Amino acid sequence: MVRFGLFGTGHWAAETHGAALDAHPRAALAGVWGRDPEKAAALAQRYDVPAFGDADALIEACDAVAVALPPGVQVEVAVRAATAGRHLLLDKPLALTVADADRVVDAAQGSGVASVIFFTGRYQPEISGFLASTAAAGGWHTAKAVRFGSIFQPGNPYGASPWRRQHGALWDIGPHALSLILPVLGRVTRVAAMDGPSGLVHLLLTHDGGATSTVSLTLDAPQEAVSREFVFYGENGIETVPEGEGDAVTAFGVAIGQLLEEIESGTRDHRCDVRFGREVVAVLAAAETARAESRTVDVPA
């Protein structure tokens, strides 16, 4: 049984991380830490575990950390946990800068801990199976990704999130889009970007080998325009990424299981580890520069 410390007290921490950890037969919830002690106490009581007032104390009390915090806060917890030899179950995006992503990668590799980053679709079997077979087929020239959310409606649990309001769709749902495109088309080498109305951001990406892709994102779409579309075009025709079945709790349970496999086997080559998380952050950071400076930006390897 692997003891997980839960870091975070928001809706995602309570309803996804906490629920999946509580239900998993090979994981035990060791305790909860959050920036708001009252929320931490309430969430800990819900799952009948201790609330910790000190993050390092919870790190000491667990074998692995599950982090559901804003990216800037996640970095600090992840570095401290990895340095202490605790395995990492992190959320996307890994960080908000390449330098911070590098700190997490260096800490994880330096201590040899296992790491998994949760991109929901990558842990849904319909999507992961599609990506594997599509990548194996090869011959893809381009892809189109559209993800239009609408989180600022009354009652949405994510609409009041300060980091989402500040950094927008590029950093919140951009990682999800990239997590589906990169396994098929490969590493991004160049990025161009343009803003549109209502928080829209459009990316034009060049990949290793010359393939291209487009990504359009917003968190503030009209309700009638909420949509999700991921399509690949190439020598084998047109392939559309299927909808994932099951809820986020089920997918997070799969991620827990895959981290446990990494821990037990001693392998450190998970397809969505902190190195992949760093690759995604590098694309997003380049896109941020491209937006700000109205130019195409190279993404360093």
N, C-alpha and C positions, 0 to 999 in steps of 0.2 A: 504494500500500500504506500503510495507516494503522497506526502503531505504538501498541500498547496496553500500558499498564502494569497489571499485575494486583496488586491490593491485597487481601491476605487469603491464608490458608494452610489454612483448614479444609476440610471435606468438600465444601461447596458451591463454594468457590473452586477446588479441585482437580478435582472431577468434573464441574462444569458450566461455570463461567467459563473455566477453563484449557483444558478439552477443546474447547469450542466455538471459542475464539480460535485454538487450535492448528490446528483443522481448517478454519477459514474461509479461502477463497482470496484475500480482499482485506484480510485483517488479519494483522499480524505481532505476536507477543508480544515486547515489548521487555525484560521483566524482571519480577521478583516482589519485593514487599515485604510483610513481615508483622511482627507484634509479637513473634513467637518466631523469632529468627534461624535456629535449627536447622531448623524447619519450612519457613522461607522457602528455605533452601539446598536442602533435599530436594525441594521442589516445583519450584524453578528447575532443578535437575539433571534432573528427570523430563521437563521440556519443553526442556531444552538451551538455557537462557537465563540471564543473570546474576541473582544475588540481590543486592538492594540493602539496605544497612544504614540508609539514610536515605530517608525518604519523599519529601522534596523533590528528591533526586537522581533518583529514578525519574520523578517528575513532569517534571523537566527533560529526561529522555531519551525521552519519549513524546509522542504527539499526542493521545491520549485515555486516560482511566483507566476500568478495569473494577473496581468495588469490591464485594467480598464480605466485609464486615466488620460487626460489630454497629452498629446505627443511630447510636449516639452517637459512635462512632469514624468512621463513614462521613461524617458531617457535616463534620468537620475536614478530612478528605482532599478531599472534594468542593469545599469553599470554597477551599482552597489551590490545587487543580487548576484550577478555573474562573478564579480570579484570575490564574493564570499562562497562561490562554488554552487550556487543555486541555479537550477535549470530555468529556462525562460519560455513562457507562453504569453506572447505579446500581441497587441492590437496594431492595426494599421492606422496611419502611417507609422513606421518605426520612429521617425524623428521629423523635425521640420527643417533641418539643415544637413548637408552631407557630412559636415564636421561632427555633428552629434551622432549621426548614424555610424560613422567610423568609430566613435568612442564605444558604442555598444558592441560592434563587431570585434574590436580589439579586446574588449573585456571578455566576451564569450569565447573567442579563440584562445586567449591567454590562459583561461582556466579550464578549457575543454568541456564546457557545459553544453548540453543539447539546447536547441532553440527552435521554436515554431512561431510563425506570425499568422494571425487569423485573418484571412481573406475569405469571407463566407463561402463564395462559390467554389473555391478550391477544395472544400471539404464536403461538397455535395456530389455523390457518386455519378449522377447523370452528367454533371459538368466536367468533373475530373476525367471521366472516361472519354468524353468527347474531345477534350483537349489533347489527351494522349494519342488517340487515333488520328486526329487531324494533324498534329505535329508530325506523326510518323508518315503520313501520306505525302507531305511536302508539296512543293510547287505552288505555294501561295504567293500572290503578288501584292495583295493589299487587304486591309480590313477596315470596317467601319464600326465604331462604337458610339452608342447614344445612351446616356443615362440621365434622365430628367426626373429629379425628385422634387418634393414640395413639402419641406419640413417646417415651414414657418406658419403653418395653420394652427389655430387654437387646439390645444390638447396634444400636439405632437411632442413626445418626450425629448426630442433632440433639438427643438427649435430655439431653446434658450441657451444652448451651449455656447459660451463665449468664444472658444477656439474655432468652432464651426462658423460662427458669424464673422470672425476676423479673417479666416483663411479660405472659407468658401468651399465650393464643390471640387476645385482642383485637388485640395489636400484631403477632403473627406471621402468622396466617391471616386476620385481619380485613381487611387490605389487599387480599388476593385476592378476598374476597367483595365489598368495595366496588368493586373494579375492574370487576366484572361488572354490578353494579346501577346505578351512576352513569351509564354511557353510555345507558341506557334510560330511567330515571326522572328523571334530572337531579340537580342539586345538592341536598345535604341541608341543611335549614334548622333542624331541631330533632331532638334525640336524647333518648331515655329509655333506661335500662339497668338490668339486674338480674342479680345473680350466682346461680348454682346450684351443685350439688355437683360435685366432680371437675373444678374449673376451668372450669365452664360460665359463659358470659356471654351474655345475651340483649339484643339491641338492638331498639328500636322507632324507626324513622326517618320523618320527614316530609320530603318533597321539594318543590322548586319546583313550583307548579301544583297541589299538594294530594295527589299520590300518596303512598302510605305503603309501607313495607317492614319486614320482620322479619329479623333475622340471629341465628342461634344458633351458638356456636363453643365448641370445647374442644380442647385438645391431649392430654387425659388420658382419653379415652373407653375403655370396655372394648373389647377386640378385636372382639367380636361386634357392637358398635354403631358401628364406624367407618363413616362415610357422607359422601356429598356430594350435595346437592340444591339446585338453583337454578331457581325456577319463577316466571313472570310470569302475572298474571291481569288480564283487562281486556275491552274491548269486542270484541276479536277472539278471545276464548276463553282457552285456557291454552297457554302455550309453555314448554318445559323446555330449559334450556341444555344442549347436548350435551356428552358427554365429549370432551376434547381428545385427538387422536391424536398419537402420537409422544412422545418423551421430552423432558426438560428441556433437554438439550444441543441438540436440534434447535430447540426454541423459542428458546433463547438465541442460536443462530445467526441466526434471523430478526431478533431484536432488534439484533444487530450490524449486519446488513444495513440495517435501517431507520435506525440511527444514521449509517451511512456515507452513505445517501441524503440525510439532513439536512445532513451536512457538505458534501457535493458540491453540493447545490442552493442552499445558503445560506438555506433556509427554517428557521424556528424555531417550527413549529406542530405538533410531534408530539403525538398525542392522549394519550400517556403521558409527557409531559415533566415537568420539575421543578414546574411550576405545578399539574399534575394531582396529582403526589405531595404537594404542599402541601395541596391540597383534601382528599385522603384523611387526612392527618395531622390536619387541623382537625376532621374527624368523629371520629377516634379519641380526640383530646384531649377533645372535648366528652363523649364516652361515658365517659371516665375520670372526669371531674367528675360526671357523672350517677350513676355507680356510687357514688362516694365520698359524695355529698351527697343521694342518694335524691330527685332532682328532675329535671325536664325542663330541658335546656340548649339555648339557641339557638346555632346555628353562624353566626358572622359571615361575611359574604361576603369 
